[in-house]
Every structure is written in C-alpha cells, then in structure tokens.
Amino acid sequence: MPILPPSHRRFLVVLCGLYALWWLGCVISPRYPKDWWLENILIFFTLGFLLVTARWFVFSRTSYLLTVVFTAFHTFGAHYTYAEVPVEAWCQTLAGGSMEEVLGWERNHFDRIVHFFYGFLITWPYREVIYYAAAPRRDFWSYLLPVSFVIATSALYELLEWLAAVVLGGDLGMAFLGTQGDIWDAHWDMLMATIGSLLCALIMLGIQLITKRDFAKEWGMRYANGR
C-alpha cells in the first residue's frame, strides 16, 4: 500500500473539509430531491473509487484539486438540476443584462459548461493513471489515451442518462436527462467534454515544452516503479 506523502495530508484534510461544507450546503432543499440522489451517484462513485484505488496509487495534489473542483460543479448542478441552474437570473442581477440575449442562447448551457470542465479538469488525473497502469513508451499515447477515455466515459454517461430516463419516466426522468428539448444535447455534451480534454492536453504539453518536465509522467511513474 503506498504511503501518503506528508505534503498531501494537510492538503487533503483542508480540501475534503471545504468540499464537505460545499456538499452540505447543496444538500439543503434541493429543487428535486429524487433527482438529487440520482445525480449524487456520480459523487459517491468518485469518492469510492478514490478510496479503493488509494491502496495502489495516490494521485498528486494537482489531480485531487482538479477532481474536487469538478465534483463541486456537479454537486452544484445537482442542487438545482442542470437545466434549472439560475445562471440567467444571476447575470441580470449582477450585470443588469441578459446573457442569453447577448450570446444568442436559447437554453441553459450550464450542463455543457460542466461537461467541458469534466474533460478539462479530469484529463490530468487520467494521464497520471496511464503512466502508472501502462507506462507508454511514447508520450504521444499518454496524451491520446486520456482524451479517448474522456470521450468514451462521456458517451457512457449519456447512455446511462438515457437508460435512467427510460426506466424512471415522467418528470424525474426528464429532470435527470435535462435535454431541454434539444435533440442534439448528448452530442453537444460529448463534444464539450472532448474540447475540454484536448485543451487540457495542449496545456500539459505546453508546460512540458516550457519547463522540460512532465509532471503527470513523473508522478505516475513514481508509483509504477514502486510496484
């Protein structure tokens, strides 16, 4: 079992404490309680995955931070349901204008923003795992595989959403699906996740070229060499 680095301990305590407060705040009076439970399956799965895999692999502090930021976005969306996060109302209150009119939007795009952040924030942790699990000889594969995994998991999530909507039916099924009448909703969600993942990959490559160091590779290989 890997030893938790001393630099991680205080960091993870603070990070988990902040997220716990955020989660508890979002638990209070969710708009659709039954949908809230469905949405939080992803949170429970993520936490369970991190706890189970910690027996073999500890992520870097960067990866833990990125993962918690994504789960915070998802937790917030679950409080309202993605389709009803009052982004437009907040813009009118804070800026005195309509964001939908300025940008020409005809729907609430909070769901697509979070799908973008899924790809953007989770690609770095995926890349650390790639070096631990497979240790590709060429860096090209260490960039391609995480992006491919983001695309695959995005497609899987859309299929699970569709299946849940079919099984549950009614208002609960539609609240969980959250298409807002857009027949291309699933396609847009997957595209946004892909764009986010590609952008993260480009940033990691840029950091590698500038610093002459590959931080995700160094962290992943640290545990791969210790097996």
N, C-alpha and C positions, 0 to 999 in steps of 0.2 A: 504494500500500500504506500503511495507516495506521501512524503512529508510535506505538510503545508508550509510554504516559505514564511518566515517571520513577517516579511513585508506585507503578506496577504492578510494576516489575522485581524489587525485593527481595521484595515481597509474593508474587509468583508463584513465585519460587525457593523461598521457605520453604514455601508451600502445596504445591507439587509434591513437594518433599522429604519433607514429612510424609506425603502420600498414598502416595508410593513406599515408605516404610517400612511403612505400613499394609498396602499391597498385598503386599509381600514376606512380611509376617507371615502373611497369609491364604493365601499360596501353599503354605506348609509343611503337608504332609499333609492336603490337603482330603479330606472324607469320601468323595466320589465324584469322582475326578479327571476322568472324561469329562464329567460334568455341570458341573464347574468350568470347563472350556474353553467349554462352551456358554453358561454364564452370563456369562463374560467377553467374549463377543462384543459385548455392550452397552457394556462399558468401552472396548474397542478402537474401537468405532464413535464413541463420545462424544469420545475423545481425537483421533481422526482428523478428526471434524467441527470441533472447536475449532481444530485446526492449519490446516485448509484454509480455513475462513472467516476466519481472522485476516488474510488478505490484504486483506479488505474491511472487517472490523468487529472491534473489540476490545471485549469485554464490560467492565462495571465490576467493581471488586474485589468488590463485594457479590455479583454474579452468579457470579463464579468461585468464591467461597467456598461459596455455596449449592449449586452444581453438584458441587463436590468432596465436600461433606457427603453429598449423595445417593449419589454413586458409592461412598463409603465404606460406607454402609449396604448397598448392593447387593453390594459386594465381600465384606463380612462374611457376608451371607446365602449367597453362592455357596460359601463355605468349608464350610458345613455342609449346604447345600441349605436353602431357605427353610422347608420343612416340619419340619426337624430341628434348627433353632437351639435350643439348650437353655435357653430363657428360663425355663421352669418349674423346672428344676433349680437355676438361679442364684437364683431367688426363694426357694426352700426353703432354700438355703444361707445367703443373706444375711438374709432376713427370718424364716426359721423357719416359714414357712407356704406354703400352696398358692395361687398367684394364680388358677389355674383354678377352684378351689373358691370363692374369694371372689367372682370375677366371673361365675361360672357358665359359663365357657368349656368347650367340648368338643373344641377343636382348638388347634393352634399358630397364633396370629394374627400372627406376625412378618411374614408376607408382606403382610398387609393394612396393617400399620403402615408398611412401606416404600412401598406404593402410595400411602398418604396423603402420605408425605413427598415422593414424586415430584410430586404436584400442588402441594404446599405450597412446596417449595423451587425448583421449576423454572419456576413461573409468572412470577416476577420477571424472569429472563433472557429468557423468551419475550416479555415485554412490551417490553423494550429492543429486541429484534429487530423487533417490529411497527413501532415508530417509525422504525427505520432503513429497513425494506423498504417500508412503505406510508405512513407518516406520516398516520394518520387525522385528519380534521379535527375529529372529535368524540371526546372522551375515552372515551365510552361504548364505542366499538368497540375501543379499546385495552385495555379490561378484558374484553370479551366474547370477542374473538378468542383470547387466550391460554388462557382457560378452555375454549373449544371445541377448541382444539388439544390440550390435555391429554386431553380426553375422546376425541378421535379417535385419538391415539397410544396411549392406554391400550387402546382396542378393537383397534387393530392389533397391539399386543404380545400380547394374549390370543389373537388368531387365529394369530400366529406360534408361540406356545406349543403350541396345539392341533395345528398342522401338524407341528411338530417331534416331538411325541409320537406322531402317527400314523406318521410316516416312520421314527422310531427304534424305537418299540415297546419292549416289555419293561421292565425295571427302570429303564433310563436314561430312557426316555420318561416314565415315571411320576414319576421323581425331578425331571425338568425341569418337568413340568406342575404337580406339587405341589398337587393339589386336596384331598388328604386326605379323599377320599370325599364332598366337598361338591359337589353338582350345581350350586350357585349360586356357586361360587368365582369364576368370571370376572366375574360381575355385581357381587359384593361388591368385587372388586379395582377395577373401574372406578368404582364408587360412592365408594370411599375416595379415589381419586385426584381425583375431581370435588369432593368435600368439601374436600380439602386445597387445591385450586386456588381455590375460592370463598373460603376463609378467607384465603389469601394476597392475593387481590384486595381483600377488605374491609380488610385491614391496610394495603395500599398506598393505598387510598382514604382511610383514616383518617389516615395520615401526610400525605397531600396536603392534607387539610382543616385539619390542625393546624399544619403548617409553611408552608402556602401555596406549597409547592414540589412538583413532580412529578419525583423523581429519575430514575426509569426513562425518562421522556419526555425529560428534559434530556440524558441520556447518549445515547439513541438518536438524537435529533435532531442531536446534536453531529457524528455521522458522516454522517447523511443530508445535512446542509447542506454537508459537505465533498466530496461526490461530484461 
